[in-house]
Amino acid sequence: MGSKSKMNLMRSYKILKKEAEQKLKKQQKENAPDIISKSIIQININL
């Protein structure tokens, strides 16, 4: 009984970990243009 529930916990942990990694990758891809545009605005302000 104990080992079966432990396996299910590990399986759900791995699934959650994969989902979290995918979300992070998506956020990084979406944030790149934002970061670039913000840095361009900062340069324009400094000039």
Secondary structure as the mmCIF struct_conf table of DSSP 4:
data_model
#
loop_
_struct_conf.conf_type_id
_struct_conf.id
_struct_conf.beg_label_comp_id
_struct_conf.beg_label_asym_id
_struct_conf.beg_label_seq_id
_struct_conf.end_label_comp_id
_struct_conf.end_label_asym_id
_struct_conf.end_label_seq_id
HELX_RH_AL_P HELX_RH_AL_P1 GLY A 2 ASN A 46
#
